[in-house]
Amino acid sequence: MKSPYEILGIPQNADEAALRDAYRRLARACEGDARRMRELDDAYDAIILSRGKTGYREQGNAQTEFGDIRRQLHAGRFDDALTLLDGMPPQLRTAEWYYLKGCAQRGRGWLEEAESNFAQASQMAPENGEYRAAWDQMREDRGGANRGRSESDDVCCKICAGLTFLNCLCECCR
């Protein structure tokens, strides 16, 4: 049986950055292979635990990890962000994890899943305005904003939409 270090292809004296980099590189390479991903997750967790650390929740490490994921999202690399997020052990998934997962899913067009993760993040950290705003926007985008509106409001919206369409049409025909 291979050691966790052999699985990740790093020496036993590798620092945290080398460990993270090896894990990410291999996780991207095995996307879609659930058995291999599980093997990588187990190896990473075993190394972190053997060093007496708490993995992603280590002081400062979660911020770095989530910062990396946010950079992936801002670059439009939604699949890479999802790979990093899915590689985090379930017991360490915080409200920010659910928020970032929702952002990546929204970027991929998976709106129902994104709304569910934004809701989870908002419920776990109700004081966080960023999570709440994302959930509210998602519900609005998915039609939740129309609930509670009167019929006259709907007519006004249709008129506005029609005028906007005509304006666009006129500009295209010039």
C-alpha positions in Angstrom: 0.0 0.0 0.0 1.3 3.4 -0.9 2.0 6.1 1.7 0.1 9.4 1.5 3.3 11.1 0.4 3.7 8.6 -2.5 0.1 9.1 -3.6 0.6 12.9 -3.8 4.2 12.5 -5.2 5.9 14.7 -2.6 8.7 14.1 -0.1 7.9 13.7 3.6 9.6 17.1 4.3 7.4 19.0 1.8 6.1 22.2 3.2 2.4 23.2 3.2 2.6 25.1 -0.1 4.1 22.1 -1.9 1.5 19.8 -0.3 -1.4 22.1 -1.5 0.1 22.5 -5.0 0.6 18.7 -5.5 -2.9 18.0 -4.3 -4.4 20.7 -6.6 -2.4 19.6 -9.6 -3.4 15.9 -9.2 -7.1 16.8 -8.4 -7.4 18.7 -11.7 -5.8 15.8 -13.6 -8.2 13.3 -12.2 -11.4 15.3 -12.6 -14.3 12.8 -13.1 -12.5 9.9 -11.5 -14.2 9.6 -8.1 -12.1 6.7 -6.8 -8.8 8.6 -7.6 -10.2 11.8 -6.1 -11.1 10.0 -2.9 -7.6 8.5 -2.7 -6.1 12.0 -3.1 -8.5 13.4 -0.4 -7.6 10.7 2.0 -3.9 11.2 1.4 -4.1 14.9 1.9 -6.1 14.5 5.1 -3.8 11.9 6.5 -0.7 14.2 6.0 -2.5 17.2 7.5 -3.7 15.2 10.5 -0.2 13.5 11.0 1.3 17.0 11.2 -1.2 17.9 14.0 -3.0 20.5 11.9 -6.6 20.9 11.1 -6.2 21.2 7.3 -8.3 23.9 5.7 -9.2 25.4 9.1 -5.7 26.0 10.1 -5.2 29.6 11.1 -4.7 31.6 7.9 -4.9 28.5 5.7 -8.6 28.7 5.1 -8.3 32.3 4.0 -5.5 31.3 1.6 -7.5 28.4 0.2 -10.7 30.4 -0.2 -8.6 33.3 -1.7 -7.3 30.9 -4.3 -10.8 29.7 -5.1 -12.1 33.3 -5.3 -9.3 34.1 -7.8 -10.3 31.1 -9.9 -13.9 32.3 -9.9 -12.9 35.9 -10.9 -10.9 34.4 -13.8 -13.9 32.5 -14.9 -12.3 29.1 -14.1 -15.4 27.6 -12.6 -14.4 24.0 -13.1 -11.1 24.5 -11.3 -12.9 26.3 -8.5 -15.3 23.4 -8.2 -12.5 20.9 -8.2 -10.8 22.7 -5.3 -14.1 23.0 -3.4 -15.0 19.4 -3.9 -11.6 18.4 -2.6 -12.3 19.8 0.8 -13.5 17.3 3.4 -17.2 17.6 4.2 -16.6 18.1 7.9 -14.7 21.3 7.1 -17.2 22.9 4.8 -18.1 26.3 6.2 -20.6 29.0 5.1 -18.0 30.5 2.8 -17.5 27.1 1.2 -21.2 26.9 0.4 -21.2 30.5 -0.9 -18.2 29.9 -3.2 -19.7 26.6 -4.4 -22.9 28.6 -5.3 -20.8 31.1 -7.2 -19.0 28.4 -9.2 -22.3 26.7 -9.9 -24.0 30.0 -11.0 -21.0 30.5 -13.3 -21.6 27.1 -14.9 -25.3 27.8 -15.3 -26.4 25.4 -12.6 -28.9 27.8 -11.1 -30.9 25.5 -8.9 -27.8 24.1 -7.2 -26.4 27.6 -6.8 -29.5 28.8 -5.1 -29.4 25.9 -2.7 -25.8 26.6 -1.8 -26.4 30.3 -1.3 -29.3 29.5 1.0 -27.1 27.1 3.0 -24.4 29.8 3.3 -27.0 32.4 4.4 -28.5 30.0 7.0 -25.1 29.1 8.4 -24.0 32.8 8.6 -27.1 34.9 8.7 -25.1 38.1 9.6 -23.1 37.9 6.3 -24.4 40.4 3.8 -22.5 39.0 0.9 -24.1 35.5 1.3 -27.5 37.0 1.8 -27.2 39.3 -1.2 -26.2 36.4 -3.5 -29.2 34.3 -2.3 -31.6 37.2 -2.7 -30.2 38.0 -6.2 -30.5 34.3 -7.2 -34.1 34.1 -6.0 -34.8 37.3 -8.0 -33.1 36.0 -11.1 -35.1 32.7 -10.8 -38.4 34.5 -10.7 -38.8 35.0 -6.9 -39.0 38.8 -7.4 -42.4 38.4 -9.2 -44.0 36.9 -6.1 -46.2 39.4 -4.4 -46.4 41.8 -7.3 -49.7 43.0 -8.5 -51.0 42.5 -12.1 -50.5 46.2 -12.8 -46.8 45.9 -11.8 -46.5 43.0 -14.3 -48.1 45.1 -17.1 -45.6 47.9 -16.4 -42.7 45.4 -16.5 -43.9 44.1 -19.9 -44.2 47.6 -21.3 -40.7 48.5 -20.1 -39.3 45.3 -21.6 -41.1 46.0 -24.9 -39.7 49.5 -25.0 -36.2 48.3 -24.3 -36.5 45.7 -27.0 -37.7 48.3 -29.5 -34.8 50.6 -28.5 -32.3 47.9 -29.2 -34.0 47.0 -32.4 -33.9 50.6 -33.6 -30.2 50.9 -32.8 -29.4 47.7 -34.7 -31.2 48.9 -37.8 -29.5 52.3 -38.1 
